[in-house]
């Protein structure tokens, strides 16, 4: 069982940035890792990685909202070298949140929530392109990709079958699920996605985009009541 998962909580709305070690990707004596949803505070994330002696080989995004990707430009500046180039991956249906022109997608989401985009404008840096666009059933590192739309069109969960671990992004939280009133959200789709997850092994540990760890079994009983 994987026990070395590290959580760094970042940003104004306490997004979970997860660090998942991948010891079979060594680099110059350091331990490779998957970095999941680096939403803000790149300096804090980098300090955590250095303390662990980890280098990100994958930067995996469960969806495209700014609070889950905001630290990307600074992380790439810190870790993109001649010998290491972190692979950025997300679902193709959320790829409009990265690359040229992505500011306008984020501004639309911010305006829907706050009525304006001052926070986005303050922190904005040009977003890189995704290195790989994922689809249902793809594998990347130890993970199988599950497409779980509803919070966004391209929301995914990352499932390590062997370790019985699932990173659920903003699809499933402890005692709740992601909002569906933002652009691209759909209540019917997220309910279908949740029911799909609840058909999985109840012992699977769930590491969500916000809040504490839970399990599939606990949430299936709680949310299907």
C-alpha positions as CSV (number, residue, x, y, z in Angstrom):
1,X,0.0,0.0,0.0
2,X,1.3,3.5,-0.9
3,X,1.8,5.4,2.3
4,X,4.1,8.2,1.2
5,X,1.5,10.6,-0.2
6,X,2.1,14.2,0.8
7,X,-0.5,16.9,0.8
8,X,0.3,20.6,0.4
9,X,-2.7,22.9,0.9
10,X,-2.4,26.0,-1.3
11,X,-4.3,29.1,-2.3
12,X,-7.3,31.1,-1.2
13,X,-9.7,28.2,-1.2
14,X,-7.4,25.5,0.2
15,X,-6.7,23.3,-2.8
16,X,-5.0,20.0,-2.1
17,X,-1.8,19.6,-4.1
18,X,-0.8,16.0,-3.9
19,X,2.8,14.6,-4.2
20,X,2.9,11.0,-5.2
21,X,6.4,9.4,-5.2
22,X,7.5,7.3,-8.2
23,X,10.7,5.6,-7.1
24,X,11.1,3.8,-10.4
25,X,11.7,7.2,-12.1
26,X,15.1,8.1,-10.5
27,X,17.0,11.3,-11.5
28,X,20.4,12.2,-10.2
29,X,19.8,10.5,-6.8
30,X,16.4,12.3,-6.4
31,X,13.1,10.5,-6.3
32,X,10.7,11.1,-9.2
33,X,7.1,12.0,-8.3
34,X,3.7,12.8,-9.8
35,X,2.5,16.3,-8.8
36,X,-1.3,16.4,-8.8
37,X,-3.2,19.7,-9.0
38,X,-0.6,22.4,-8.2
39,X,-3.1,25.2,-7.8
40,X,-1.1,28.1,-6.3
41,X,1.9,29.0,-4.1
42,X,4.6,27.5,-6.3
43,X,7.3,28.5,-3.7
44,X,5.5,26.4,-1.1
45,X,5.2,23.4,-3.4
46,X,8.9,23.7,-4.4
47,X,9.9,23.9,-0.8
48,X,8.0,20.7,-0.1
49,X,9.5,18.9,-3.0
50,X,13.0,19.9,-2.0
51,X,12.4,18.8,1.6
52,X,11.4,15.3,0.3
53,X,14.2,15.3,-2.3
54,X,11.6,14.8,-5.1
55,X,11.5,15.9,-8.7
56,X,8.2,16.1,-10.6
57,X,8.2,13.9,-13.7
58,X,4.5,14.2,-14.1
59,X,2.2,17.2,-13.4
60,X,-1.3,15.8,-13.6
61,X,-4.3,18.0,-13.6
62,X,-7.7,16.6,-12.6
63,X,-9.4,19.5,-14.4
64,X,-8.6,23.0,-15.7
65,X,-9.9,25.4,-13.0
66,X,-7.3,28.0,-12.0
67,X,-7.2,26.9,-8.4
68,X,-5.8,23.6,-9.6
69,X,-3.3,24.8,-12.2
70,X,-2.2,28.3,-11.1
71,X,1.3,27.3,-10.0
72,X,2.2,25.6,-13.3
73,X,4.3,28.4,-14.9
74,X,6.6,28.8,-11.9
75,X,6.9,25.1,-11.4
76,X,8.0,24.6,-15.0
77,X,10.5,27.5,-14.7
78,X,12.0,25.7,-11.6
79,X,12.0,22.1,-13.0
80,X,12.3,22.2,-16.7
81,X,15.9,21.5,-17.5
82,X,18.0,19.7,-20.1
83,X,17.7,16.5,-18.2
84,X,14.1,16.8,-16.8
85,X,11.0,18.1,-18.4
86,X,7.8,17.4,-16.4
87,X,5.0,15.9,-18.4
88,X,1.9,18.0,-18.1
89,X,-1.2,16.0,-18.7
90,X,-5.0,16.6,-18.5
91,X,-8.1,15.5,-20.3
92,X,-8.5,16.9,-23.8
93,X,-11.9,18.4,-23.1
94,X,-10.3,20.8,-20.5
95,X,-7.3,21.7,-22.7
96,X,-8.7,25.1,-23.3
97,X,-7.6,26.1,-19.8
98,X,-4.0,25.8,-20.9
99,X,-1.9,27.4,-23.6
100,X,-2.4,30.6,-25.6
101,X,-5.8,32.2,-25.1
102,X,-6.6,30.3,-21.9
103,X,-6.9,33.6,-19.9
104,X,-10.3,34.1,-21.5
105,X,-11.5,30.7,-20.3
106,X,-10.4,31.4,-16.7
107,X,-11.9,34.9,-16.8
108,X,-15.3,33.4,-17.7
109,X,-15.1,31.1,-14.7
110,X,-14.0,33.8,-12.3
111,X,-16.7,36.2,-13.5
112,X,-19.3,33.5,-13.0
113,X,-18.3,33.1,-9.4
114,X,-17.1,36.5,-8.3
115,X,-18.6,38.9,-10.9
116,X,-15.1,40.1,-11.8
117,X,-11.6,38.8,-12.4
118,X,-9.3,40.9,-10.1
119,X,-7.9,37.8,-8.3
120,X,-7.1,36.1,-11.6
121,X,-5.5,39.3,-13.0
122,X,-3.3,39.7,-10.0
123,X,-1.9,36.1,-10.2
124,X,-2.1,35.5,-13.9
125,X,1.0,34.2,-15.9
126,X,0.8,32.7,-19.3
127,X,-0.1,29.1,-19.1
128,X,2.0,26.4,-20.9
129,X,0.5,23.9,-23.3
130,X,-0.4,20.4,-22.0
131,X,2.2,17.9,-23.0
132,X,-0.3,15.1,-23.2
133,X,-4.1,15.0,-23.6
134,X,-5.7,12.2,-21.7
135,X,-8.8,10.1,-22.4
136,X,-10.8,7.5,-20.6
137,X,-8.7,4.4,-19.9
138,X,-5.3,5.9,-20.7
139,X,-2.5,5.0,-18.3
140,X,0.1,7.5,-17.1
141,X,2.7,6.5,-14.5
142,X,0.9,4.2,-12.1
143,X,-2.5,5.7,-12.9
144,X,-5.5,4.7,-15.0
145,X,-7.5,7.7,-16.2
146,X,-11.2,7.8,-15.4
147,X,-13.2,10.4,-17.2
148,X,-15.7,11.8,-14.7
149,X,-17.4,14.8,-16.2
150,X,-19.8,17.1,-14.4
151,X,-17.7,19.6,-12.5
152,X,-16.0,20.4,-15.8
153,X,-16.4,18.6,-19.1
154,X,-12.8,17.2,-18.9
155,X,-12.7,16.2,-15.2
156,X,-10.8,13.1,-14.5
157,X,-9.9,10.8,-11.5
158,X,-6.5,9.2,-11.3
159,X,-6.7,5.6,-10.1
160,X,-3.8,3.5,-8.9
161,X,-5.3,0.1,-9.1
162,X,-2.5,-1.7,-7.3
163,X,-2.4,0.7,-4.4
164,X,-6.2,1.1,-4.2
165,X,-5.9,4.9,-4.3
166,X,-7.9,7.4,-6.3
167,X,-7.3,11.1,-6.7
168,X,-10.8,12.5,-7.4
169,X,-10.2,16.2,-8.0
170,X,-13.4,18.2,-7.5
171,X,-15.7,15.3,-8.5
172,X,-15.9,13.7,-5.0
173,X,-15.1,15.2,-1.6
174,X,-15.6,13.9,1.9
175,X,-19.4,14.3,2.3
176,X,-20.0,16.3,-0.8
177,X,-19.2,16.6,-4.5
178,X,-18.1,19.4,-6.8
179,X,-20.2,22.3,-7.9
180,X,-21.8,22.2,-11.3
181,X,-22.9,25.8,-11.8
182,X,-19.7,27.0,-13.5
183,X,-19.1,27.0,-17.3
184,X,-18.9,23.4,-18.4
185,X,-20.5,22.0,-15.3
186,X,-23.5,19.6,-15.5
187,X,-25.4,18.2,-12.6
188,X,-26.7,15.1,-14.4
189,X,-23.2,14.2,-15.6
190,X,-21.6,14.5,-12.2
191,X,-24.3,12.3,-10.6
192,X,-23.5,9.7,-13.3
193,X,-19.8,10.1,-12.6
194,X,-20.4,9.6,-8.8
195,X,-22.5,6.5,-9.3
196,X,-19.7,5.1,-11.5
197,X,-17.2,5.7,-8.7
198,X,-19.5,4.2,-6.1
199,X,-19.5,0.9,-8.0
200,X,-15.8,0.6,-7.4
201,X,-14.2,-1.2,-4.5
202,X,-15.3,0.4,-1.3
203,X,-11.9,0.2,0.3
204,X,-10.3,2.5,-2.3
205,X,-8.8,5.5,-0.5
206,X,-9.9,8.8,-2.0
207,X,-7.7,11.9,-2.1
208,X,-9.9,14.8,-3.2
209,X,-9.2,18.3,-4.5
210,X,-10.3,19.9,-1.3
211,X,-10.7,18.6,2.2
212,X,-9.7,15.4,3.9
213,X,-9.1,11.9,2.7
214,X,-12.0,9.5,2.6
215,X,-13.0,6.1,1.0
216,X,-15.3,5.1,-1.8
217,X,-17.3,2.9,0.6
218,X,-17.9,5.7,3.1
219,X,-19.0,8.2,0.4
220,X,-21.2,5.7,-1.4
221,X,-23.1,5.1,1.8
222,X,-23.2,8.8,2.7
223,X,-24.2,10.3,-0.7
224,X,-26.5,7.7,-2.0
225,X,-28.7,7.8,1.1
